[in-house]
């Protein structure tokens, strides 16, 4: 398990963001639920894992994925708000700030038991709409999985990082 990068209550970017909780760890980063203190909204911040920053290729991929996702404005794709670097104790921590979706992900919903058919069909239609939009713009999602399918009430959004 990768080391914790930031703890609850810590401030990023000179107080711009406050860490509320860690949401999860993936192959490239740690995702935090944060508060944007300037715009007064909750955001999800994905930090590139420190172990991956030694290879410049990983940093380039991380930034390029964020740029591609930021160009995809669609109701079924997570919105990217910001990209930046937080410097702590002589180390740079690269991050992407994006829309926070409080409804969790499809991986968590599947563990709760069978999904109602009508919801599943609606969600698949939404997922297909987001993917079709990205594909028409030349963006191919390379990591579609249950944890990248997020919810805001009944609306499904595909996490853009992984595009």
PyMOL CGO cylinders between C-alpha atoms (Angstrom):
from pymol import cmd
from pymol.cgo import CYLINDER

trace = [
    CYLINDER, 0.00, 0.00, 0.00, 1.41, 3.40, -0.98, 0.3, 1, 1, 1, 1, 1, 1,
    CYLINDER, 1.41, 3.40, -0.98, 2.21, 5.85, 1.80, 0.3, 1, 1, 1, 1, 1, 1,
    CYLINDER, 2.21, 5.85, 1.80, -0.39, 8.47, 2.66, 0.3, 1, 1, 1, 1, 1, 1,
    CYLINDER, -0.39, 8.47, 2.66, 0.41, 11.68, 0.85, 0.3, 1, 1, 1, 1, 1, 1,
    CYLINDER, 0.41, 11.68, 0.85, -1.90, 14.08, 2.68, 0.3, 1, 1, 1, 1, 1, 1,
    CYLINDER, -1.90, 14.08, 2.68, -4.04, 13.86, 5.80, 0.3, 1, 1, 1, 1, 1, 1,
    CYLINDER, -4.04, 13.86, 5.80, -7.45, 15.26, 6.71, 0.3, 1, 1, 1, 1, 1, 1,
    CYLINDER, -7.45, 15.26, 6.71, -7.38, 19.01, 7.31, 0.3, 1, 1, 1, 1, 1, 1,
    CYLINDER, -7.38, 19.01, 7.31, -4.19, 19.68, 5.36, 0.3, 1, 1, 1, 1, 1, 1,
    CYLINDER, -4.19, 19.68, 5.36, -4.22, 22.65, 3.01, 0.3, 1, 1, 1, 1, 1, 1,
    CYLINDER, -4.22, 22.65, 3.01, -3.01, 22.54, -0.59, 0.3, 1, 1, 1, 1, 1, 1,
    CYLINDER, -3.01, 22.54, -0.59, -1.99, 25.42, -2.84, 0.3, 1, 1, 1, 1, 1, 1,
    CYLINDER, -1.99, 25.42, -2.84, -1.67, 27.97, -0.03, 0.3, 1, 1, 1, 1, 1, 1,
    CYLINDER, -1.67, 27.97, -0.03, -5.13, 27.21, 1.34, 0.3, 1, 1, 1, 1, 1, 1,
    CYLINDER, -5.13, 27.21, 1.34, -6.96, 26.86, -1.97, 0.3, 1, 1, 1, 1, 1, 1,
    CYLINDER, -6.96, 26.86, -1.97, -7.95, 23.25, -1.16, 0.3, 1, 1, 1, 1, 1, 1,
    CYLINDER, -7.95, 23.25, -1.16, -8.59, 21.55, 2.19, 0.3, 1, 1, 1, 1, 1, 1,
    CYLINDER, -8.59, 21.55, 2.19, -8.32, 17.75, 2.38, 0.3, 1, 1, 1, 1, 1, 1,
    CYLINDER, -8.32, 17.75, 2.38, -11.51, 16.21, 3.83, 0.3, 1, 1, 1, 1, 1, 1,
    CYLINDER, -11.51, 16.21, 3.83, -10.83, 12.49, 3.32, 0.3, 1, 1, 1, 1, 1, 1,
    CYLINDER, -10.83, 12.49, 3.32, -9.01, 9.96, 1.20, 0.3, 1, 1, 1, 1, 1, 1,
    CYLINDER, -9.01, 9.96, 1.20, -11.39, 8.32, -1.29, 0.3, 1, 1, 1, 1, 1, 1,
    CYLINDER, -11.39, 8.32, -1.29, -9.14, 5.65, -2.75, 0.3, 1, 1, 1, 1, 1, 1,
    CYLINDER, -9.14, 5.65, -2.75, -5.89, 4.55, -4.30, 0.3, 1, 1, 1, 1, 1, 1,
    CYLINDER, -5.89, 4.55, -4.30, -5.49, 3.48, -7.92, 0.3, 1, 1, 1, 1, 1, 1,
    CYLINDER, -5.49, 3.48, -7.92, -2.67, 2.47, -10.19, 0.3, 1, 1, 1, 1, 1, 1,
    CYLINDER, -2.67, 2.47, -10.19, -1.46, 6.03, -10.78, 0.3, 1, 1, 1, 1, 1, 1,
    CYLINDER, -1.46, 6.03, -10.78, -2.67, 8.02, -7.83, 0.3, 1, 1, 1, 1, 1, 1,
    CYLINDER, -2.67, 8.02, -7.83, -4.49, 8.71, -4.62, 0.3, 1, 1, 1, 1, 1, 1,
    CYLINDER, -4.49, 8.71, -4.62, -7.87, 10.47, -4.80, 0.3, 1, 1, 1, 1, 1, 1,
    CYLINDER, -7.87, 10.47, -4.80, -8.99, 12.85, -2.07, 0.3, 1, 1, 1, 1, 1, 1,
    CYLINDER, -8.99, 12.85, -2.07, -12.30, 14.53, -1.34, 0.3, 1, 1, 1, 1, 1, 1,
    CYLINDER, -12.30, 14.53, -1.34, -11.36, 18.19, -0.81, 0.3, 1, 1, 1, 1, 1, 1,
    CYLINDER, -11.36, 18.19, -0.81, -13.01, 21.54, -0.31, 0.3, 1, 1, 1, 1, 1, 1,
    CYLINDER, -13.01, 21.54, -0.31, -12.20, 24.30, -2.79, 0.3, 1, 1, 1, 1, 1, 1,
    CYLINDER, -12.20, 24.30, -2.79, -12.01, 27.23, -0.35, 0.3, 1, 1, 1, 1, 1, 1,
    CYLINDER, -12.01, 27.23, -0.35, -11.98, 29.85, -3.13, 0.3, 1, 1, 1, 1, 1, 1,
    CYLINDER, -11.98, 29.85, -3.13, -15.00, 28.65, -5.13, 0.3, 1, 1, 1, 1, 1, 1,
    CYLINDER, -15.00, 28.65, -5.13, -16.76, 27.10, -2.10, 0.3, 1, 1, 1, 1, 1, 1,
    CYLINDER, -16.76, 27.10, -2.10, -17.40, 23.69, -3.62, 0.3, 1, 1, 1, 1, 1, 1,
    CYLINDER, -17.40, 23.69, -3.62, -16.30, 20.12, -3.04, 0.3, 1, 1, 1, 1, 1, 1,
    CYLINDER, -16.30, 20.12, -3.04, -13.80, 18.64, -5.48, 0.3, 1, 1, 1, 1, 1, 1,
    CYLINDER, -13.80, 18.64, -5.48, -11.97, 15.37, -5.98, 0.3, 1, 1, 1, 1, 1, 1,
    CYLINDER, -11.97, 15.37, -5.98, -8.21, 15.71, -6.22, 0.3, 1, 1, 1, 1, 1, 1,
    CYLINDER, -8.21, 15.71, -6.22, -6.12, 12.98, -7.78, 0.3, 1, 1, 1, 1, 1, 1,
    CYLINDER, -6.12, 12.98, -7.78, -2.47, 13.07, -6.72, 0.3, 1, 1, 1, 1, 1, 1,
    CYLINDER, -2.47, 13.07, -6.72, 0.10, 11.22, -8.80, 0.3, 1, 1, 1, 1, 1, 1,
    CYLINDER, 0.10, 11.22, -8.80, 1.77, 8.56, -6.64, 0.3, 1, 1, 1, 1, 1, 1,
    CYLINDER, 1.77, 8.56, -6.64, 5.21, 9.73, -5.45, 0.3, 1, 1, 1, 1, 1, 1,
    CYLINDER, 5.21, 9.73, -5.45, 6.75, 6.45, -6.62, 0.3, 1, 1, 1, 1, 1, 1,
    CYLINDER, 6.75, 6.45, -6.62, 5.70, 7.25, -10.19, 0.3, 1, 1, 1, 1, 1, 1,
    CYLINDER, 5.70, 7.25, -10.19, 7.12, 10.76, -10.31, 0.3, 1, 1, 1, 1, 1, 1,
    CYLINDER, 7.12, 10.76, -10.31, 10.70, 9.50, -10.74, 0.3, 1, 1, 1, 1, 1, 1,
    CYLINDER, 10.70, 9.50, -10.74, 9.89, 8.59, -14.35, 0.3, 1, 1, 1, 1, 1, 1,
    CYLINDER, 9.89, 8.59, -14.35, 9.11, 11.68, -16.44, 0.3, 1, 1, 1, 1, 1, 1,
    CYLINDER, 9.11, 11.68, -16.44, 6.95, 9.54, -18.77, 0.3, 1, 1, 1, 1, 1, 1,
    CYLINDER, 6.95, 9.54, -18.77, 4.47, 8.92, -15.93, 0.3, 1, 1, 1, 1, 1, 1,
    CYLINDER, 4.47, 8.92, -15.93, 4.19, 12.63, -15.25, 0.3, 1, 1, 1, 1, 1, 1,
    CYLINDER, 4.19, 12.63, -15.25, 3.71, 13.36, -18.96, 0.3, 1, 1, 1, 1, 1, 1,
    CYLINDER, 3.71, 13.36, -18.96, 0.93, 10.73, -19.20, 0.3, 1, 1, 1, 1, 1, 1,
    CYLINDER, 0.93, 10.73, -19.20, -0.76, 12.11, -16.05, 0.3, 1, 1, 1, 1, 1, 1,
    CYLINDER, -0.76, 12.11, -16.05, -0.77, 15.66, -17.44, 0.3, 1, 1, 1, 1, 1, 1,
    CYLINDER, -0.77, 15.66, -17.44, -1.88, 14.60, -20.92, 0.3, 1, 1, 1, 1, 1, 1,
    CYLINDER, -1.88, 14.60, -20.92, -4.79, 12.58, -19.51, 0.3, 1, 1, 1, 1, 1, 1,
    CYLINDER, -4.79, 12.58, -19.51, -5.88, 15.62, -17.52, 0.3, 1, 1, 1, 1, 1, 1,
    CYLINDER, -5.88, 15.62, -17.52, -5.68, 17.89, -20.57, 0.3, 1, 1, 1, 1, 1, 1,
    CYLINDER, -5.68, 17.89, -20.57, -7.69, 15.46, -22.69, 0.3, 1, 1, 1, 1, 1, 1,
    CYLINDER, -7.69, 15.46, -22.69, -10.33, 15.04, -20.00, 0.3, 1, 1, 1, 1, 1, 1,
    CYLINDER, -10.33, 15.04, -20.00, -10.58, 18.82, -19.52, 0.3, 1, 1, 1, 1, 1, 1,
    CYLINDER, -10.58, 18.82, -19.52, -11.59, 19.18, -23.19, 0.3, 1, 1, 1, 1, 1, 1,
    CYLINDER, -11.59, 19.18, -23.19, -14.51, 16.77, -22.82, 0.3, 1, 1, 1, 1, 1, 1,
    CYLINDER, -14.51, 16.77, -22.82, -17.53, 18.72, -21.59, 0.3, 1, 1, 1, 1, 1, 1,
    CYLINDER, -17.53, 18.72, -21.59, -20.36, 16.20, -21.41, 0.3, 1, 1, 1, 1, 1, 1,
    CYLINDER, -20.36, 16.20, -21.41, -23.00, 15.34, -18.76, 0.3, 1, 1, 1, 1, 1, 1,
    CYLINDER, -23.00, 15.34, -18.76, -21.67, 11.77, -18.52, 0.3, 1, 1, 1, 1, 1, 1,
    CYLINDER, -21.67, 11.77, -18.52, -17.97, 12.63, -18.15, 0.3, 1, 1, 1, 1, 1, 1,
    CYLINDER, -17.97, 12.63, -18.15, -16.40, 13.99, -14.96, 0.3, 1, 1, 1, 1, 1, 1,
    CYLINDER, -16.40, 13.99, -14.96, -15.42, 17.65, -15.33, 0.3, 1, 1, 1, 1, 1, 1,
    CYLINDER, -15.42, 17.65, -15.33, -11.76, 18.59, -14.79, 0.3, 1, 1, 1, 1, 1, 1,
    CYLINDER, -11.76, 18.59, -14.79, -11.27, 21.95, -13.05, 0.3, 1, 1, 1, 1, 1, 1,
    CYLINDER, -11.27, 21.95, -13.05, -7.57, 22.40, -12.43, 0.3, 1, 1, 1, 1, 1, 1,
    CYLINDER, -7.57, 22.40, -12.43, -4.10, 20.89, -12.66, 0.3, 1, 1, 1, 1, 1, 1,
    CYLINDER, -4.10, 20.89, -12.66, -1.24, 21.84, -10.41, 0.3, 1, 1, 1, 1, 1, 1,
    CYLINDER, -1.24, 21.84, -10.41, 1.72, 21.01, -8.22, 0.3, 1, 1, 1, 1, 1, 1,
    CYLINDER, 1.72, 21.01, -8.22, 1.86, 21.04, -4.43, 0.3, 1, 1, 1, 1, 1, 1,
    CYLINDER, 1.86, 21.04, -4.43, 5.42, 21.33, -3.08, 0.3, 1, 1, 1, 1, 1, 1,
    CYLINDER, 5.42, 21.33, -3.08, 6.08, 19.80, 0.34, 0.3, 1, 1, 1, 1, 1, 1,
    CYLINDER, 6.08, 19.80, 0.34, 9.39, 19.07, 2.05, 0.3, 1, 1, 1, 1, 1, 1,
    CYLINDER, 9.39, 19.07, 2.05, 11.34, 19.38, -1.17, 0.3, 1, 1, 1, 1, 1, 1,
    CYLINDER, 11.34, 19.38, -1.17, 9.00, 17.12, -3.17, 0.3, 1, 1, 1, 1, 1, 1,
    CYLINDER, 9.00, 17.12, -3.17, 6.53, 18.07, -5.86, 0.3, 1, 1, 1, 1, 1, 1,
    CYLINDER, 6.53, 18.07, -5.86, 3.11, 16.39, -5.77, 0.3, 1, 1, 1, 1, 1, 1,
    CYLINDER, 3.11, 16.39, -5.77, 1.29, 16.73, -9.08, 0.3, 1, 1, 1, 1, 1, 1,
    CYLINDER, 1.29, 16.73, -9.08, -2.50, 16.77, -8.97, 0.3, 1, 1, 1, 1, 1, 1,
    CYLINDER, -2.50, 16.77, -8.97, -5.68, 17.18, -10.93, 0.3, 1, 1, 1, 1, 1, 1,
    CYLINDER, -5.68, 17.18, -10.93, -8.79, 18.75, -9.36, 0.3, 1, 1, 1, 1, 1, 1,
    CYLINDER, -8.79, 18.75, -9.36, -12.09, 17.55, -10.75, 0.3, 1, 1, 1, 1, 1, 1,
    CYLINDER, -12.09, 17.55, -10.75, -15.78, 17.34, -10.06, 0.3, 1, 1, 1, 1, 1, 1,
    CYLINDER, -15.78, 17.34, -10.06, -16.62, 15.53, -6.82, 0.3, 1, 1, 1, 1, 1, 1,
    CYLINDER, -16.62, 15.53, -6.82, -19.46, 13.04, -7.13, 0.3, 1, 1, 1, 1, 1, 1,
    CYLINDER, -19.46, 13.04, -7.13, -20.89, 12.02, -3.75, 0.3, 1, 1, 1, 1, 1, 1,
    CYLINDER, -20.89, 12.02, -3.75, -22.84, 9.02, -5.08, 0.3, 1, 1, 1, 1, 1, 1,
    CYLINDER, -22.84, 9.02, -5.08, -19.86, 6.66, -5.06, 0.3, 1, 1, 1, 1, 1, 1,
    CYLINDER, -19.86, 6.66, -5.06, -18.87, 4.34, -7.86, 0.3, 1, 1, 1, 1, 1, 1,
    CYLINDER, -18.87, 4.34, -7.86, -20.33, 1.34, -9.65, 0.3, 1, 1, 1, 1, 1, 1,
    CYLINDER, -20.33, 1.34, -9.65, -17.91, -1.04, -7.89, 0.3, 1, 1, 1, 1, 1, 1,
    CYLINDER, -17.91, -1.04, -7.89, -19.51, -0.17, -4.54, 0.3, 1, 1, 1, 1, 1, 1,
    CYLINDER, -19.51, -0.17, -4.54, -23.05, -0.46, -5.91, 0.3, 1, 1, 1, 1, 1, 1,
    CYLINDER, -23.05, -0.46, -5.91, -22.41, -3.92, -7.35, 0.3, 1, 1, 1, 1, 1, 1,
    CYLINDER, -22.41, -3.92, -7.35, -21.34, -5.21, -3.92, 0.3, 1, 1, 1, 1, 1, 1,
    CYLINDER, -21.34, -5.21, -3.92, -24.74, -4.21, -2.49, 0.3, 1, 1, 1, 1, 1, 1,
    CYLINDER, -24.74, -4.21, -2.49, -26.50, -6.88, -4.51, 0.3, 1, 1, 1, 1, 1, 1,
    CYLINDER, -26.50, -6.88, -4.51, -28.16, -7.24, -7.90, 0.3, 1, 1, 1, 1, 1, 1,
    CYLINDER, -28.16, -7.24, -7.90, -28.77, -4.02, -9.79, 0.3, 1, 1, 1, 1, 1, 1,
    CYLINDER, -28.77, -4.02, -9.79, -32.32, -3.31, -10.95, 0.3, 1, 1, 1, 1, 1, 1,
    CYLINDER, -32.32, -3.31, -10.95, -32.61, -3.89, -14.70, 0.3, 1, 1, 1, 1, 1, 1,
    CYLINDER, -32.61, -3.89, -14.70, -34.14, -0.47, -15.40, 0.3, 1, 1, 1, 1, 1, 1,
    CYLINDER, -34.14, -0.47, -15.40, -31.26, 1.30, -13.60, 0.3, 1, 1, 1, 1, 1, 1,
    CYLINDER, -31.26, 1.30, -13.60, -28.66, -0.85, -15.32, 0.3, 1, 1, 1, 1, 1, 1,
    CYLINDER, -28.66, -0.85, -15.32, -30.06, -0.10, -18.77, 0.3, 1, 1, 1, 1, 1, 1,
    CYLINDER, -30.06, -0.10, -18.77, -30.23, 3.63, -18.03, 0.3, 1, 1, 1, 1, 1, 1,
    CYLINDER, -30.23, 3.63, -18.03, -26.66, 3.65, -16.69, 0.3, 1, 1, 1, 1, 1, 1,
    CYLINDER, -26.66, 3.65, -16.69, -25.35, 1.74, -19.72, 0.3, 1, 1, 1, 1, 1, 1,
    CYLINDER, -25.35, 1.74, -19.72, -27.04, 4.26, -22.01, 0.3, 1, 1, 1, 1, 1, 1,
    CYLINDER, -27.04, 4.26, -22.01, -25.35, 7.11, -20.11, 0.3, 1, 1, 1, 1, 1, 1,
    CYLINDER, -25.35, 7.11, -20.11, -21.99, 5.35, -20.19, 0.3, 1, 1, 1, 1, 1, 1,
    CYLINDER, -21.99, 5.35, -20.19, -22.31, 4.77, -23.94, 0.3, 1, 1, 1, 1, 1, 1,
    CYLINDER, -22.31, 4.77, -23.94, -23.22, 8.42, -24.46, 0.3, 1, 1, 1, 1, 1, 1,
    CYLINDER, -23.22, 8.42, -24.46, -20.09, 9.62, -22.64, 0.3, 1, 1, 1, 1, 1, 1,
    CYLINDER, -20.09, 9.62, -22.64, -17.83, 7.14, -24.42, 0.3, 1, 1, 1, 1, 1, 1,
    CYLINDER, -17.83, 7.14, -24.42, -19.31, 8.00, -27.81, 0.3, 1, 1, 1, 1, 1, 1,
    CYLINDER, -19.31, 8.00, -27.81, -18.73, 11.71, -27.16, 0.3, 1, 1, 1, 1, 1, 1,
    CYLINDER, -18.73, 11.71, -27.16, -15.08, 11.06, -26.25, 0.3, 1, 1, 1, 1, 1, 1,
    CYLINDER, -15.08, 11.06, -26.25, -14.53, 8.73, -29.22, 0.3, 1, 1, 1, 1, 1, 1,
    CYLINDER, -14.53, 8.73, -29.22, -15.90, 11.30, -31.68, 0.3, 1, 1, 1, 1, 1, 1,
    CYLINDER, -15.90, 11.30, -31.68, -13.21, 13.66, -30.39, 0.3, 1, 1, 1, 1, 1, 1,
    CYLINDER, -13.21, 13.66, -30.39, -10.46, 11.09, -30.84, 0.3, 1, 1, 1, 1, 1, 1,
    CYLINDER, -10.46, 11.09, -30.84, -10.17, 10.19, -27.15, 0.3, 1, 1, 1, 1, 1, 1,
    CYLINDER, -10.17, 10.19, -27.15, -10.15, 6.51, -26.26, 0.3, 1, 1, 1, 1, 1, 1,
    CYLINDER, -10.15, 6.51, -26.26, -10.67, 5.54, -22.61, 0.3, 1, 1, 1, 1, 1, 1,
    CYLINDER, -10.67, 5.54, -22.61, -7.99, 3.01, -21.74, 0.3, 1, 1, 1, 1, 1, 1,
    CYLINDER, -7.99, 3.01, -21.74, -9.13, 1.98, -18.28, 0.3, 1, 1, 1, 1, 1, 1,
    CYLINDER, -9.13, 1.98, -18.28, -12.89, 1.42, -18.15, 0.3, 1, 1, 1, 1, 1, 1,
    CYLINDER, -12.89, 1.42, -18.15, -13.68, -0.35, -14.90, 0.3, 1, 1, 1, 1, 1, 1,
    CYLINDER, -13.68, -0.35, -14.90, -16.36, -0.28, -12.20, 0.3, 1, 1, 1, 1, 1, 1,
    CYLINDER, -16.36, -0.28, -12.20, -14.45, 2.16, -9.97, 0.3, 1, 1, 1, 1, 1, 1,
    CYLINDER, -14.45, 2.16, -9.97, -14.23, 4.71, -12.82, 0.3, 1, 1, 1, 1, 1, 1,
    CYLINDER, -14.23, 4.71, -12.82, -18.01, 4.82, -13.24, 0.3, 1, 1, 1, 1, 1, 1,
    CYLINDER, -18.01, 4.82, -13.24, -19.19, 7.44, -10.73, 0.3, 1, 1, 1, 1, 1, 1,
    CYLINDER, -19.19, 7.44, -10.73, -22.59, 8.70, -9.63, 0.3, 1, 1, 1, 1, 1, 1,
    CYLINDER, -22.59, 8.70, -9.63, -24.21, 11.99, -8.75, 0.3, 1, 1, 1, 1, 1, 1,
    CYLINDER, -24.21, 11.99, -8.75, -27.71, 10.98, -7.71, 0.3, 1, 1, 1, 1, 1, 1,
    CYLINDER, -27.71, 10.98, -7.71, -29.05, 9.05, -10.71, 0.3, 1, 1, 1, 1, 1, 1,
    CYLINDER, -29.05, 9.05, -10.71, -26.61, 10.51, -13.25, 0.3, 1, 1, 1, 1, 1, 1,
    CYLINDER, -26.61, 10.51, -13.25, -23.63, 8.40, -14.20, 0.3, 1, 1, 1, 1, 1, 1,
    CYLINDER, -23.63, 8.40, -14.20, -20.30, 10.02, -15.07, 0.3, 1, 1, 1, 1, 1, 1,
    CYLINDER, -20.30, 10.02, -15.07, -17.21, 8.34, -16.42, 0.3, 1, 1, 1, 1, 1, 1,
    CYLINDER, -17.21, 8.34, -16.42, -14.05, 9.42, -14.69, 0.3, 1, 1, 1, 1, 1, 1,
    CYLINDER, -14.05, 9.42, -14.69, -12.01, 11.19, -17.34, 0.3, 1, 1, 1, 1, 1, 1,
    CYLINDER, -12.01, 11.19, -17.34, -8.65, 10.32, -15.84, 0.3, 1, 1, 1, 1, 1, 1,
    CYLINDER, -8.65, 10.32, -15.84, -7.80, 7.09, -17.47, 0.3, 1, 1, 1, 1, 1, 1,
    CYLINDER, -7.80, 7.09, -17.47, -8.64, 8.45, -20.88, 0.3, 1, 1, 1, 1, 1, 1,
]
cmd.load_cgo(trace, "trace")
